[in-house]
């Protein structure tokens, strides 16, 4: 009963903190961590919640990864594969090496493999943390897209390094860089195949399901099933779930307006509640870490400060190098293009669920029964890096964005959404004229409908409907079936054009999704 009360309490706190965060202009996930810390530090509080470390990633990562990946597209990854490789693989490896070297100098008696395991814990910025914190701040979509792309794949690199390092520590073997590389490539390729296979199977099943509730329920189960299947087969569950989400989004039917609205609402609720529970648990787990440290806490915290500085400096140096390379190129979508963008991308390297789960999953002993070298200090350092990179940027990011002036570009990016709106309107008007001839729509009715399709620009831009528009809508609903058919065809053409734009390089998927949602709402209202 205590566990149930805690989970319900965390969900309720998440719902309330969303409103508080909006009013204070602060990211509510960071507030959720603070609430968890305050609860954990209450004197005399019994241990209410103990979650197996092996369950943290399978329970929380699949739905949150799936929800985040649905906001991007294959076109984005094709356009930014170099950035993904440099950030999700190369930067993770460099961070692991820097942290491992620092740990061997600081922690007495720690094995090199254990130090590598620590580096793998703290190396990957978390996609859930980035989306939950940075996504609420007015930063350019181009930069947020880079952060999301990095976060969706870097966990796979870190997990491979971590598992190999822990296995080598427990068995007292040596790490093989060549073996690590081969394992990562094999796991990534296997995950891509699994993600594509599950997506194909899911689409076959969805084609035979006519009930919207059942179809939506299937999409809730798929991320968990895909993650577990990939994990059992030795592939990357992270990459498999991301590939599944991208493929399902790519093959979405333009005419599934009602279902798309339903699933979007469901996933918004799921993402809110799961994120709230996850970030609340991050704060609650601080209690046990402090208890385990005991009298050595001051010394360990000193080491943690050094490792935190190393993690931040490595990312800052990497982003500075990337800026110097990008500014010489001609790719307008690359980042960082300025020193201010490099500072912002450095500040947004937030750690989260993956760091917590890997820290808690460290074994207590090695194969011969001796204690895992430096386990308590490793866990404390990992949690310290998590709190430093999550809470400090979380509460200061709005101020930093305003100070750097990069929020001005966020306003300019609305022009991209306007271009998508214009494409949808042109497709609707052209189809309306064709349908007038095919369906034999009377000239007076067709004229009114053409005018309505032309007014899609204002509707899709989010402008409120006027009283005249509402009256015209009522009139259209009373017209004959052939008018409805023509109108549905026009809106279908608009949706198809918008989805086609989503697959094109350089198009912001979230701008497309906003326009598509308004089109879907319009279609449902007309139906």
N, C-alpha and C positions, 0 to 999 in steps of 0.2 A: 504493500500500500504506500510506503514511503517513496518508492521509486516512481509510482504513478503520480503521486502528489507533486514530486519534483518536476517531472516532465510537463504536467499540466501547468504548473507554476511558471516554468520557463517559457512555454508557449504564450501564456497570458502576458508575461512581462514583455515578450517580443512584440505582441500586438500593441501594447500601451506605449512602448518606447519608439515605435514608428512615428506616432503622433508627437511625442516629446522631441525626437530628433528633427522633425520637420519644423517645429516651432523654434528650436534652438539653433537650427541650421548645422547640426552635427550628425555624423553617421550613426544610425541606431545600432549597428552591430558592435561598434566600439563601446557604446553605452552598455550593451548587453554583457560584454566582457567585464566591465567595471562592476555591474550588479553581481555577476558571478563571483568576483574577487571579494566584494564586501560580504556576501553570504558566507563564503569559504572562511573568512577571517573572524567570524563571530565566535567568541570564546565559548568553549564547552559544547559546541555543535557536534553531534555525532556524525559518523560517516554514513551519509544517507544514500550515496549513489556510487556504485562500483561497476564500471563497464569494462568488459574484456577488451584489451587493446586491439586484438585481432578483429573486433567487430566495428571499430570506429570508422575505418575507411569504407568497408562494404555497406555500412548503414547510411553514412552521410555523403560520401563523395559521389556515388552514382546519380542520385536525383539532382544534386547541385551542379555537377558537371554537365548533365543532360540539359538542364535549364539554361546554363550559360552558353553552351555550344549552339543551342537553337537560335541565338541572337547573332550568330556569324554565318559564314557561308564558305563553300569550297573556293569561290572566286577570291575571297580574302586570303585564304591560305596559299593559293597558287601565286598571288601577287606578293606575298610576304614570306615565302618559304626561307629566304636567306635570313631574315630577321628571326624567324622561329628557330632555325638551326643555331644561330649565334647566341640567342638568349636562352632557349630551352635546353640546349645541349652544352655548347661551349662554355657559357657563363656558369652553368651549374658545375661543370667539371673544374673550372678555375676556382670557384668558391670552395668546393670540397677540398681541393689541394691547399688553399690558403688557410682554411680553418683547421685542417688536419695538422699542418705544420705548426700552427700556433698552439694547438692543444698539446702536442708532444712536448713543447717547451714549457708549458704552464702546469700541466697535471702530472704529478709524480707517479711513475710506474705505469702509465697508460700505454697500452700497445698501439702500434701504428694503425693496425686494422680497426681498433676501437675508435681512434681519432678520426679515421676516414668515415666511420659510421656517424660520428657527430657531425662531420662536415656535410654528409648526405642529408641529415635531418634538417639542418638550417639553411641549406643552399636554395631550395626552390620557393620562390614567391607563390602564394596560394591563389588559384583563380577565383575561389569563392570569396576570399577576403578582398581581392582587388575589385570584383564585381560589386560586393556589398558596400564597400567604403568609397572607392573612387567613382563608382557608377552613380552615386548620389550627388557628386560635385560637378559643376559646370566646367568640365575640361573638354578639349577638342576630341571628337569621336575618333579621329585618326590615332591619337595617343592612347585612348582607352582600348581601341582595337588591338594595338600592339601589346598592351599589358594582358589583355584577355588571351591572345594567341600564345603568348609566352606561358601564361599560367596553365593553359589547357594541356600542354605537353611536357612541361619541365618535371612534373611529378613522376612521369615514367622514367626519366633519367635518374632521378634521385632514388627511386625505389629499387632499381637494378643495382646501383652502387651500394645502397644500404644493406640489402639482403646479402650480397656477396661479402661485404665487410663483416657483418655479424656472423655469417657462417665461418669465415676465416678466423675470426676471434674465438668462437666457441670451439672449433676443431684445432686451433693453433696452426693453421696453414697460412700460406702466403697468398696475397692478392695478385691476380694476373690481369694486367691492363688489357692484353689481347683477348682474354676470356671474357672480360667485362664488355668490351666492345662488341664481340660476337653475340653475347647474350642479349645486349640491348637491341641490336639490329634484328635478331631472330624474334625477340619479343614484340618489337614494333611491327614487323611485317605480319606476324601471326595475328596481332591485334587488329590490324587493318582488314585482314581477310575475315576475321570473326565478325567485326562490325558490319562489313558489307553483307556477309551471309545472313546475319540476324535481321538486317534492314530489309533484304529481299524476302525473307520468310515472313517478316512482320507485314510487309506490303501485300503479300499473298493472302494472309489471314484477314487483314483489314478490308481487302476487296470483297470478302465474303461476309463481313459483318455489317449489318444494316443499322444496328442500334448505336446511336451516338454515345450512350453511356458505356457500352461494352468496348467501343473503340477507344474511348478516352481512358478507361481502366487498363487496357492493354498497354498504352503508352506509359502508364505509371509503373507497370511491372517490368517492362523491357530493359530499362537501365540497370536494375539490380541483376536480372538474369544474364545480361551481357557481361557485366563486370565479373560475376562469379564464374561464368563459363570461361572467360579469358584467363582468369586467375588459376582455375583448375588445370587449364591446358598449358600453363607456363608462359602465357602472353601477358601483355600490359592491359589490365582492366581499364585504366584511365584512357588510353588511346582508343580502345574498342568502343567505349561509351561515346567518346567524342565523334568517332567516325559514324556510329549509328545515328546520332542526332543530326549530323550534317547531311547524311544520305536521306533520311526521312524528310528533312526540311527541303532538300533539293527536289524530291519527287512529289511534293505536295500538290494536290489537285486544286486548280484555281477556283473551282466552283464549290469547294467545301467551306463556305463562309460560316455557317452556323457552327459546324464542328470546330473550326479554327478558333472562333470566339470562345467556345466552351473550354477547349483545351488550354487556351491562353489563361483563362480565369483560374482553372484548376492548378496549373503550374505556378501561377503567381502566389496562390495560397500555400501550396506545398513548399515553395522556395522560402517564403517568409517564415513558416513554422520550423522547418528543418534548420534554416540558418540561425534562428533564434536559439533552438536547443543546442546546436553545435557550439556557438559562441558563448553561450552560458556555461557549457561544460568546460571550455577553455579556462574560464575564471575559477570554476569550482576545483579544478585539478591542482591549482596552486597550493592548496592546503597540504596535500600529501607530500608535495615536493619540499616544502619548508620543513615539515616534520622529519623527513628523511635526512635533510642536511644537518640538522642539529646544531652543535657548537661550531661546526666548520662553515656555517653559513656566510660570515663576513669574508673569509678567504675565497670561497667559491664565487661569491658575488663579484669580487674583484677580478677574478678570471673571466667571469661572464661579461663584465664591462669591456674587457680587452677583445673578446671574441665578437661582441656586438659591433665594436668599432671596426674590426677587420671585415665583417660582412658588409657593412655600409660603405667602407672605403673601396673594397673590391668592386662593388656595383657602381659606385661613383666613377671610378677609373675606367670601367668598361663602357659606361654611357658616354663619358668624355671622348674616349677613343671612337665610339660609334658616331658621335656627332661630327668629329673631324673627317670621318670617311663619308658620311651621308651628305654633308654640305657640298662635297665635290661632285656628287652625282646629280642626275637629272630627274630622278624619281620623286614626284611631288607627294606621294603617299608614304614615303619612308620617314622614319623618325629615329632619333631626334634631329631636327633640322637646325635648331638654335641651341645656344647654351642654356636658355631658360627651359626648353623642353628636356634637355639632358638632366637638369636639376629635378624637374617634376618626375621623370621616369625613375630617377634614383630614389626619390622620396616614396614612390609607390611600390617599392619592393617588399610588400607585406607578407609575412608568414602566417600560417593558419592551421587548418585541420591536419594537413599532411605532417607538419612538424610535430604537432601534439601526438598524433597516432604513432609515428615512428619512435618518438621518445618513450612513450609508455609501453611499446612493444619490445623494448630491449630485454633480453633474458637476464635472469638473476645470477645464473652461474654458467660456467663453461662446461665442456663435455666431461672433464675430470672432476667436476664438483666444486672447483674453486670459484670465488665470486667473480662476476664479470668485471674486468678492470675499469675502475673509475666510473661505475654505472651511476651512482648518485650525483656526482658532479656533472656528468654528461647530460643527464636529464635536466638538472637545474640550469645549465648553460643553454640548452635548447629552448626551455620555457622562457628564459630571460630574453633570448633573441626574438622569440615569438611576441612577447609583450612589448619589447622596444620597437620592433618594426611594425607592429599593428596599432598600438594605442597612440604613440607619439604622432605618426603620420595621420592616423584617423582623426585626431582632434585638431591638428594644425593644417591639414590639407586645404580646407576652404580659404584660410588666411594666405597660404602660400600661393594658391591659384590667383587670388586677387592681387597679391604683391607682384607676381611675375607678369600679370597681364595677359595670360594665355586664354582667359575666358572670353576675350574678344573674338578669338577664332571660332569658339563654339557658336557664337551668334552668326558668323559668316557661313558656317556649315549648313545653316537652314536653307541656303540656296540650293544645295543638293536635293533636299526634299521637294523643293518647288519644281525642279526639273522632272522628277518622277511624277508629280501631280500633272504636269503638262502632258507628259507621255500618256498617262491614263486617260486624260480628257480627249486627246486626239484619237486614241484607239476607240473610245466609246462613241464619239461623233461619227467616225468613219463607218463603224459597224451599224450605227443607227440608220445612216443613209442607205446602206446596203439592204438592211432588213425592211425598210419602207417599201422597197421595190419587190422583194421576195414575198413578204407577208401581205402586201396590198394595204398598208396602213393609210387611212385617209390623210390628205395633205394637211388639214387643219390640226389633227391630232399629232401628226409627225412633226409639224413645226414646233408645237409646244414641247414635244419630247426632245427634239434637237436642242432647243434652248436650255432644257433642263440638263442635258448631258454636258453642254458647254459650261453650265454653272458648277460642274464638278470641281473646277479649280478652287472655288471658294469653299465648297463642302469639304474636300479632302485636305484643305489647308487648316481645317479645324475651326472655321468660322461658324457661329451659331446660325441655325436656320431662321429665316424671317417668317412672319405670319403668312405672307403670300406663298412662300415655299411650302408651308404645311398645307395650305388649301390646294395648291397644285398637286401635291402628293395624294390628297384624298380624291381628287378628280382622276388621277391616273389609276388609282386602285379600282375605280368603277368602270374603267374602259374594258373593251373586249379582250378575249384571250390572246388574239394575235398581237395586240399592243403589248401585253405582258411578255409575250415571247420575244418580241423585238427588244424590249427594254432589258430583259434578262440577258439576251445575247450581247447587248452593248456593255453592260456591266461585267459580263464574263470576259469580254475582250479587254476591258480595262484591267481586270485582275490578272489575266494572262500576260499583259504587257508589263505590269508591275513585277510579277514573278520572273519574267524574262530579264528584267533589269537587275533583279537580285543576283542572278547568276553571272553578271558581267563584271569583269575586273574594274576596280576603282569605285564601285557603287557601295555605299554604306548600307549593310543589311538592316540595321535598326531603323534607318530612315525609310527604307522600303516597308518594313513591318508596320510602322506607324501609318503610312498611307494605306497599306493593305487592310489594316484593322478598320479604318474608316470606311473603306469600300465594303468590307464584310458587314459592318453595321448597317450601311445603306441598303445592301442586298436583303438582309434579314428584315429590316423595317418594311421594305417594299413587298416582300413575300407575305 
